[in-house]
């Protein structure tokens, strides 16, 4: 049970990192098009 919860937390962190990376890539794309 504890192991499942821990892995779940890791998955959440991975998802957050993935979302942040996607957001950063979108921002850089907007900056490029803006220039």
Phi and psi in radians as a Rosetta constraint file:
Dihedral C 1 N 2 CA 2 C 2 CIRCULARHARMONIC -1.071 0.35
Dihedral N 2 CA 2 C 2 N 3 CIRCULARHARMONIC -0.679 0.35
Dihedral C 2 N 3 CA 3 C 3 CIRCULARHARMONIC -1.085 0.35
Dihedral N 3 CA 3 C 3 N 4 CIRCULARHARMONIC -0.738 0.35
Dihedral C 3 N 4 CA 4 C 4 CIRCULARHARMONIC -1.079 0.35
Dihedral N 4 CA 4 C 4 N 5 CIRCULARHARMONIC -0.745 0.35
Dihedral C 4 N 5 CA 5 C 5 CIRCULARHARMONIC -1.100 0.35
Dihedral N 5 CA 5 C 5 N 6 CIRCULARHARMONIC -0.731 0.35
Dihedral C 5 N 6 CA 6 C 6 CIRCULARHARMONIC -1.098 0.35
Dihedral N 6 CA 6 C 6 N 7 CIRCULARHARMONIC -0.809 0.35
Dihedral C 6 N 7 CA 7 C 7 CIRCULARHARMONIC -1.098 0.35
Dihedral N 7 CA 7 C 7 N 8 CIRCULARHARMONIC -0.610 0.35
Dihedral C 7 N 8 CA 8 C 8 CIRCULARHARMONIC -1.103 0.35
Dihedral N 8 CA 8 C 8 N 9 CIRCULARHARMONIC -0.736 0.35
Dihedral C 8 N 9 CA 9 C 9 CIRCULARHARMONIC -1.114 0.35
Dihedral N 9 CA 9 C 9 N 10 CIRCULARHARMONIC -0.692 0.35
Dihedral C 9 N 10 CA 10 C 10 CIRCULARHARMONIC -1.103 0.35
Dihedral N 10 CA 10 C 10 N 11 CIRCULARHARMONIC -0.712 0.35
Dihedral C 10 N 11 CA 11 C 11 CIRCULARHARMONIC -1.084 0.35
Dihedral N 11 CA 11 C 11 N 12 CIRCULARHARMONIC -0.703 0.35
Dihedral C 11 N 12 CA 12 C 12 CIRCULARHARMONIC -1.103 0.35
Dihedral N 12 CA 12 C 12 N 13 CIRCULARHARMONIC -0.752 0.35
Dihedral C 12 N 13 CA 13 C 13 CIRCULARHARMONIC -1.103 0.35
Dihedral N 13 CA 13 C 13 N 14 CIRCULARHARMONIC -0.733 0.35
Dihedral C 13 N 14 CA 14 C 14 CIRCULARHARMONIC -1.076 0.35
Dihedral N 14 CA 14 C 14 N 15 CIRCULARHARMONIC -0.722 0.35
Dihedral C 14 N 15 CA 15 C 15 CIRCULARHARMONIC -1.104 0.35
Dihedral N 15 CA 15 C 15 N 16 CIRCULARHARMONIC -0.758 0.35
Dihedral C 15 N 16 CA 16 C 16 CIRCULARHARMONIC -1.068 0.35
Dihedral N 16 CA 16 C 16 N 17 CIRCULARHARMONIC -0.782 0.35
Dihedral C 16 N 17 CA 17 C 17 CIRCULARHARMONIC -1.078 0.35
Dihedral N 17 CA 17 C 17 N 18 CIRCULARHARMONIC -0.744 0.35
Dihedral C 17 N 18 CA 18 C 18 CIRCULARHARMONIC -1.083 0.35
Dihedral N 18 CA 18 C 18 N 19 CIRCULARHARMONIC -0.740 0.35
Dihedral C 18 N 19 CA 19 C 19 CIRCULARHARMONIC -1.128 0.35
Dihedral N 19 CA 19 C 19 N 20 CIRCULARHARMONIC -0.736 0.35
Dihedral C 19 N 20 CA 20 C 20 CIRCULARHARMONIC -1.101 0.35
Dihedral N 20 CA 20 C 20 N 21 CIRCULARHARMONIC -0.754 0.35
Dihedral C 20 N 21 CA 21 C 21 CIRCULARHARMONIC -1.097 0.35
Dihedral N 21 CA 21 C 21 N 22 CIRCULARHARMONIC -0.731 0.35
Dihedral C 21 N 22 CA 22 C 22 CIRCULARHARMONIC -1.096 0.35
Dihedral N 22 CA 22 C 22 N 23 CIRCULARHARMONIC -0.755 0.35
Dihedral C 22 N 23 CA 23 C 23 CIRCULARHARMONIC -1.100 0.35
Dihedral N 23 CA 23 C 23 N 24 CIRCULARHARMONIC -0.764 0.35
Dihedral C 23 N 24 CA 24 C 24 CIRCULARHARMONIC -1.109 0.35
Dihedral N 24 CA 24 C 24 N 25 CIRCULARHARMONIC -0.733 0.35
Dihedral C 24 N 25 CA 25 C 25 CIRCULARHARMONIC -1.126 0.35
Dihedral N 25 CA 25 C 25 N 26 CIRCULARHARMONIC -0.672 0.35
Dihedral C 25 N 26 CA 26 C 26 CIRCULARHARMONIC -1.128 0.35
Dihedral N 26 CA 26 C 26 N 27 CIRCULARHARMONIC -0.714 0.35
Dihedral C 26 N 27 CA 27 C 27 CIRCULARHARMONIC -1.123 0.35
Dihedral N 27 CA 27 C 27 N 28 CIRCULARHARMONIC -0.756 0.35
Dihedral C 27 N 28 CA 28 C 28 CIRCULARHARMONIC -1.128 0.35
Dihedral N 28 CA 28 C 28 N 29 CIRCULARHARMONIC -0.680 0.35
Dihedral C 28 N 29 CA 29 C 29 CIRCULARHARMONIC -1.076 0.35
Dihedral N 29 CA 29 C 29 N 30 CIRCULARHARMONIC -0.731 0.35
Dihedral C 29 N 30 CA 30 C 30 CIRCULARHARMONIC -1.137 0.35
Dihedral N 30 CA 30 C 30 N 31 CIRCULARHARMONIC -0.700 0.35
Dihedral C 30 N 31 CA 31 C 31 CIRCULARHARMONIC -1.093 0.35
Dihedral N 31 CA 31 C 31 N 32 CIRCULARHARMONIC -0.743 0.35
Dihedral C 31 N 32 CA 32 C 32 CIRCULARHARMONIC -1.095 0.35
Dihedral N 32 CA 32 C 32 N 33 CIRCULARHARMONIC -0.805 0.35
Dihedral C 32 N 33 CA 33 C 33 CIRCULARHARMONIC -1.177 0.35
Dihedral N 33 CA 33 C 33 N 34 CIRCULARHARMONIC -0.565 0.35
Dihedral C 33 N 34 CA 34 C 34 CIRCULARHARMONIC -1.154 0.35
Dihedral N 34 CA 34 C 34 N 35 CIRCULARHARMONIC -0.648 0.35
